Amino acid sequence: MPTLCRLFRAARATGLLVCLLPLNQALHAAATPGPDEFNNCLAQIRVQAAKAGVSAPVVEASLEGIEPDTTVLDAMAHQPEFRTPIWDYLAGLVDEQRVTDGRSRLQEWAAVLTAAEEKFGVDRHTIVAVWGVESDFGRLLGTRPLVRSLATVSCAGSRQRFFRGELIATLKIIESGDFSPSALVGSWAGAFGQTQFMPSTFLRIAVDFDGDGRRDIVGSVPDALGSTAHYLKRAGWVKDAPWGYEVKLPPGYNGPSGRRHKQSLAQWSALGIQRIDGRPLDGPASAGLLLPAGGGGPAFIVFRNFDAIYAYNAAESYALAIAHLADRLRGGRGFVTAWPTDDRGLSRIERKEVQERLLERGYDIGTADGMIGPKTRAAIREFMGTRGIATEGRAGGRLLDALRSTNRPAGTPR
C-alpha cells in the first residue's frame, strides 16, 4: 500500500486537513457509476471548475477520456487506522528499520531541518516522523493518477462534494505549472507528495523551502519537510512542548479518558495517575488521557502537540504512531506497558518473512513485499486452517511462530 488510505475533510476551526470518515460512512457501499452517470458528473465538474477560474484547455485536457477507477472505491472501504488492531498498526509503522532510516535522514537533512525548526518552531524529529509514516521517506508516494482517483470519488460515494473541491484544486495545481499531470500521483483519496498533502492543502500550506521558485513536495525534500512543518504550526504546534508521555494507571481505573477530555495535571494526579516510571505528572497545564486499547494497555497523557499531529490525519492510532516514532528518533524506547494481546504485531521485515515462508510452501501470493494483501490473507487462512485454527487472515506472531516451527522441505505437502 503506497500510503495509509485516508479520507480527509476540511476543519472549520483551522481550514486545514483533518479527518477520516467515520467507519460507518467509509464502509458505505459506493457503486461504480455507469458511463452516462459518470459523464454527466464530469459535465457538472467542468462547470464548477470554470466558475472556480480554471481555464477550459486545462479542464478538457485533464478530464478527456477519464474513466472511473473501481479500485479507488474498494480502497475507500478499507481504512487501516480504523480496521487494524493498534498493536499491528504500530508494529508495522514504528519498527527498527524505520527508526534506523529516520536517524539517517536526520543527519542527511540536518541543515534543512534546522531551518524548518527556526522558521516554524516544529522539532525535527516530529517532521521526520511524519515523512517516515506517510511515504517511508519518499519511497512510497502512491501510484494512482490524482485526476482519475478524484474524478471517481467525485462521482460516487458519500463525500462527492468534498472530493469535487479536491479535484478542482488539482486542476488549479496543474494550471499553476508546479506539476505536470503525470507527476500528480498518490493515494486513492488524492493525497500526494513525500508527506502526502491533499490538493487543497497544498494550495494553502505548501512552501518553497529550497528557493527554486516552485513548491515541489514530490521531488524536493526541503519543500516537503518545510511544508510539513508549516502545516503543523498552522495546526497549533507549541514550540518546545512535548506531545505527551506514557503513564501508569491505578489498579482498576475507570475514570475519565479521551483526547478531548482535557483536565489539569493536578486533576489527573488526584485520580492516581503517574508517569510510567512513578514520577509525578509534569508538562503543560491541560492534558487528555489516551487509552488506545482500553485500560488494559498502554496509557498516555497527551497535550496540545498531540492534537496538532492528530490534525494531520484524524485517527488517534496515526497520531500515536507519529509521536512514538518521533520519540524513538530522539533515542527513546518502546512502550513499557504491553498491549493486551497474546498475539504480537509484526514488523515489516517479519511480515515479509511470513510471505517468504508461505511462498516456500507453494502458496500463490505474488511477491514477498511485506504488504499483507488479499492473496496473503487467503493463504494465511488456508495455512492456519490446516492446523485447526480459524482466522481472518491476520499476520501476527502466532502465525510467524507456526511457520518457523514447521519448515516444509521442497516437494512435500504444505
C-alpha positions in Angstrom: 0.0 0.0 0.0 1.7 3.2 -1.1 0.4 5.3 1.8 -2.1 4.9 4.5 -5.5 5.2 3.0 -7.2 8.3 4.3 -10.3 10.4 3.6 -9.9 14.0 4.7 -12.3 16.8 5.2 -11.8 20.5 5.9 -12.0 21.6 9.6 -14.0 24.7 10.2 -11.7 25.8 13.0 -8.4 25.8 11.2 -9.1 25.4 7.5 -6.6 22.6 7.5 -6.9 18.9 6.5 -8.4 17.0 9.3 -10.0 13.7 9.3 -11.0 10.3 8.1 -14.6 9.4 7.5 -16.3 7.6 10.4 -16.1 3.9 9.8 -19.8 3.5 9.1 -19.6 6.1 6.4 -16.4 4.7 5.0 -17.9 1.2 4.6 -20.9 2.6 2.8 -21.0 0.7 -0.5 -20.2 3.1 -3.3 -21.5 1.7 -6.6 -19.4 2.3 -9.7 -21.2 5.0 -11.8 -22.3 3.9 -15.2 -21.0 5.7 -18.3 -23.8 8.1 -18.7 -23.9 8.9 -15.0 -20.1 9.4 -14.9 -20.2 11.7 -18.0 -23.0 13.8 -16.5 -21.0 14.1 -13.3 -17.9 15.2 -15.3 -20.0 17.8 -17.1 -21.0 19.3 -13.8 -17.4 19.3 -12.6 -16.4 21.2 -15.8 -18.9 23.9 -15.0 -17.7 24.1 -11.4 -14.1 24.3 -12.5 -14.8 27.1 -14.9 -16.6 29.0 -12.2 -13.5 28.5 -10.0 -11.3 30.1 -12.6 -9.7 27.0 -14.2 -9.1 27.5 -17.9 -11.1 25.4 -20.3 -8.0 23.9 -22.0 -6.7 22.6 -18.7 -10.1 21.2 -17.7 -10.5 19.5 -21.1 -7.0 18.1 -21.3 -7.2 16.7 -17.7 -10.7 15.2 -17.9 -10.7 13.9 -21.5 -11.1 10.2 -21.7 -11.2 9.7 -17.9 -13.0 6.6 -16.7 -13.8 5.6 -13.0 -11.3 3.5 -11.1 -13.1 0.8 -9.2 -10.0 0.0 -7.1 -10.4 3.5 -5.5 -13.9 2.6 -4.3 -12.5 -0.6 -2.8 -9.8 1.3 -1.0 -12.3 3.8 0.4 -13.9 1.0 2.3 -10.7 -0.3 3.9 -9.0 2.3 6.1 -6.3 0.7 8.3 -6.5 3.3 11.0 -9.9 2.0 12.0 -9.7 -1.6 10.9 -6.3 -2.7 12.2 -5.6 -3.6 15.9 -3.4 -0.9 17.4 -0.6 -3.3 18.1 -0.4 -4.4 14.5 -0.7 -0.8 13.2 2.2 0.4 15.3 4.3 -2.6 14.8 4.4 -2.0 11.1 4.8 1.7 11.2 7.3 2.1 14.1 9.8 -0.7 13.6 13.6 -0.8 13.9 14.0 -0.4 10.2 12.1 2.8 10.2 13.9 4.1 13.2 17.3 3.4 11.7 16.2 5.0 8.4 14.8 8.1 10.2 18.0 8.7 12.1 19.9 8.5 8.8 17.5 11.1 7.3 18.0 13.4 10.4 21.7 13.5 9.6 21.4 13.8 5.8 18.9 16.7 6.0 20.2 18.4 9.2 20.6 21.8 7.6 17.1 21.8 6.2 15.6 20.6 9.4 17.4 23.3 11.4 15.9 25.9 9.1 12.4 24.4 9.5 12.8 24.4 13.3 13.8 28.0 13.2 11.1 29.2 10.9 8.1 27.1 12.1 9.0 26.0 15.7 8.4 22.3 15.0 11.0 19.9 16.1 12.9 17.9 13.5 12.1 14.5 15.0 8.4 15.1 14.5 8.8 16.4 11.0 10.9 13.3 10.0 8.4 11.0 11.7 5.6 12.3 9.5 7.8 11.8 6.5 8.6 8.2 7.5 5.0 7.2 8.2 3.5 9.0 5.2 5.8 7.7 2.5 8.6 5.7 4.1 10.9 8.7 3.5 9.8 9.2 -0.1 10.0 5.6 -1.2 6.2 5.1 -1.5 4.5 8.1 -3.0 1.5 6.3 -4.4 0.8 5.3 -8.0 -2.8 6.3 -8.7 -3.2 9.4 -11.0 -4.8 12.0 -8.9 -7.2 13.3 -11.5 -8.7 9.8 -12.2 -8.9 8.9 -8.5 -10.6 12.2 -7.5 -12.9 12.1 -10.5 -14.0 8.6 -9.3 -14.8 9.6 -5.8 -16.3 12.9 -7.0 -18.9 10.9 -8.8 -19.5 8.0 -6.3 -19.8 7.6 -2.6 -21.0 9.8 0.2 -18.4 12.6 0.0 -18.7 13.7 -3.6 -18.9 17.4 -2.7 -15.7 17.3 -0.8 -13.8 15.4 -3.5 -15.0 17.7 -6.2 -13.3 20.5 -4.4 -10.1 18.5 -4.2 -10.4 17.7 -7.9 -10.8 21.3 -8.8 -7.8 22.1 -6.6 -5.8 19.5 -8.5 -6.7 21.2 -11.8 -5.6 24.6 -10.3 -2.2 22.9 -9.4 -1.9 21.7 -13.0 -2.6 25.2 -14.3 -0.1 26.8 -12.0 2.7 24.8 -13.6 4.1 23.5 -10.3 3.4 19.9 -11.5 2.6 18.2 -14.8 -0.4 15.9 -14.7 1.8 12.9 -14.9 3.7 13.9 -11.7 0.4 14.1 -9.8 0.1 10.6 -8.5 -0.7 9.5 -5.0 -3.2 7.8 -2.7 -6.8 6.8 -3.6 -8.1 9.8 -1.7 -5.9 12.3 -3.6 -3.0 12.8 -1.1 0.3 13.2 -2.9 4.0 14.0 -2.3 6.6 12.9 0.2 4.4 13.9 3.2 1.0 13.3 1.4 -0.8 16.6 1.2 -4.3 16.8 -0.2 -4.5 19.2 -3.2 -6.4 22.0 -1.4 -3.9 21.8 1.5 -1.1 22.1 -1.0 -2.6 25.3 -2.4 -2.9 26.8 1.1 0.0 25.4 3.1 2.9 24.2 0.8 6.0 26.3 0.8 9.0 26.8 -1.5 11.7 25.8 1.0 14.6 25.3 -1.4 14.2 28.7 -3.1 13.8 27.4 -6.6 10.5 29.2 -7.2 8.4 26.1 -7.1 6.5 24.3 -4.3 7.6 20.8 -5.2 6.6 18.4 -2.4 7.1 15.4 -4.7 10.7 15.9 -5.9 12.1 18.3 -3.3 12.8 17.0 0.2 13.2 20.6 1.5 9.9 21.7 0.1 8.2 18.6 1.6 9.8 19.0 5.1 9.2 22.7 5.2 5.6 22.3 4.1 5.0 19.7 6.8 6.5 22.0 9.5 4.3 24.8 8.2 1.2 22.5 8.4 1.9 21.5 12.0 2.5 25.1 13.0 -0.8 26.1 11.5 -2.5 23.2 13.3 -1.4 24.7 16.7 2.0 23.3 17.4 3.6 24.6 20.6 7.3 25.1 20.3 9.5 23.2 22.7 6.5 21.5 24.3 6.0 17.7 24.5 3.3 15.7 22.7 2.8 13.6 25.8 4.2 10.5 27.5 3.3 7.1 28.8 1.7 6.9 32.2 0.7 4.3 34.8 -2.9 3.9 35.8 -4.0 2.9 39.3 -5.4 -0.6 39.6 -9.0 -0.9 38.3 -9.0 2.6 36.8 -12.4 3.5 35.4 -12.3 7.3 35.4 -12.5 9.8 32.5 -10.4 9.4 29.4 -10.1 10.7 25.9 -8.0 13.1 23.9 -10.7 15.8 24.0 -11.4 15.3 27.8 -8.9 17.9 29.0 -8.1 18.3 32.7 -5.3 19.8 34.7 -2.4 17.6 35.6 -3.4 18.1 39.2 -6.8 16.5 38.5 -5.2 13.6 36.7 -2.7 13.2 39.6 -5.6 13.2 42.1 -7.0 10.1 40.2 -3.8 8.2 40.9 -2.2 8.6 37.5 1.6 8.8 37.4 4.4 8.8 34.8 5.3 5.3 33.8 8.4 5.4 36.0 6.4 6.5 39.0 7.3 10.2 38.9 4.6 12.9 39.2 3.0 14.3 36.1 4.5 17.3 34.6 4.2 19.4 31.5 1.6 21.9 30.0 -1.3 22.7 32.3 -4.0 20.9 30.4 -4.0 17.4 29.1 -6.1 14.4 28.0 -5.7 10.8 28.8 -5.4 8.5 25.8 -6.3 4.8 26.2 -5.9 3.4 22.7 -6.5 -0.2 23.8 -8.6 0.4 26.9 -7.4 0.4 30.5 -5.5 -2.9 30.0 -2.9 -1.5 27.6 -0.5 1.4 27.4 -1.9 4.8 28.6 -0.7 8.3 27.7 -1.1 11.8 28.9 -1.4 13.9 25.7 -1.0 17.7 25.3 -1.7 20.2 22.6 1.0 19.0 20.3 -0.6 15.6 20.1 -3.7 17.4 18.8 -1.6 19.1 16.2 -0.3 15.7 14.9 -3.9 14.4 15.0 -4.9 17.2 12.7 -2.7 15.8 10.0 -4.8 12.7 9.8 -7.6 12.4 12.4 -7.0 9.0 13.8 -5.6 8.5 17.2 -3.6 5.5 16.1 -2.0 7.5 13.4 -1.1 10.4 15.8 0.3 7.9 18.3 2.5 6.3 15.6 3.9 9.7 14.6 4.5 10.7 18.2 6.1 7.4 19.1 8.4 7.3 16.1 9.5 10.9 16.9 10.4 9.7 20.4 12.3 6.7 19.1 14.2 9.1 16.8 15.2 11.1 19.8 16.6 8.0 21.4 13.6 6.9 23.4 12.5 3.3 24.0 9.4 1.4 23.3 6.3 1.4 25.5 6.7 -0.1 28.9 3.2 -1.4 29.2 2.4 -4.4 27.0 -0.5 -4.4 24.6 -3.5 -6.5 25.7 -2.8 -9.4 23.3 -1.1 -12.7 23.3 -0.6 -12.5 19.5 2.0 -9.7 18.9 2.1 -7.5 15.9 4.8 -7.9 13.3 7.4 -5.5 11.9 7.6 -5.1 8.1 10.6 -7.4 8.0 8.6 -10.1 9.9 5.6 -9.6 7.5 7.9 -10.2 4.6 9.2 -13.3 6.3 5.7 -14.6 6.6 5.2 -14.2 2.9 8.5 -15.8 2.1 7.6 -18.8 4.2 4.2 -19.0 2.6 5.8 -18.9 -0.9 8.2 -21.8 0.2 5.0 -23.8 0.8 3.7 -23.2 -2.6 1.1 -20.6 -1.8 0.4 -18.2 -4.8 0.7 -14.8 -3.1 2.8 -12.9 -5.6 5.9 -11.1 -4.4 7.1 -11.0 -0.8 7.0 -7.3 -0.2 5.7 -7.1 3.4 2.3 -5.8 2.3 -0.4 -8.1 3.6 -3.0 -8.1 0.8 -5.9 -10.3 -0.2 -3.8 -13.2 -1.6 -1.6 -13.3 1.5 -4.6 -13.2 3.8 -6.2 -16.1 1.9 -3.0 -18.1 2.2 -2.9 -17.4 5.9 -6.4 -18.6 6.4 -5.7 -21.8 4.5 -2.4 -22.4 6.3 -3.9 -21.9 9.8 -7.0 -23.8 8.8 -4.8 -26.9 8.2 -3.9 -26.6 11.9 -7.5 -26.2 13.1 -7.2 -22.5 13.7 -9.9 -20.2 12.3 -8.5 -16.8 11.3 -9.5 -13.8 9.2 -6.0 -13.8 7.6 -4.2 -11.6 10.1 -0.4 -11.8 10.1 0.6 -12.0 13.7 3.2 -13.5 16.0 1.4 -16.9 16.3 1.3 -17.3 12.6 5.0 -16.5 12.2 5.9 -18.8 15.0 3.9 -21.6 13.4 5.6 -21.0 10.0 9.0 -21.0 11.6 8.4 -24.2 13.5 7.1 -26.2 10.5 9.6 -25.7 7.8 8.4 -27.6 4.7 11.1 -29.4 2.7 10.8 -28.9 -1.0 8.4 -31.2 -2.8 6.4 -32.1 0.3 2.8 -31.2 1.0 2.0 -27.9 2.8 
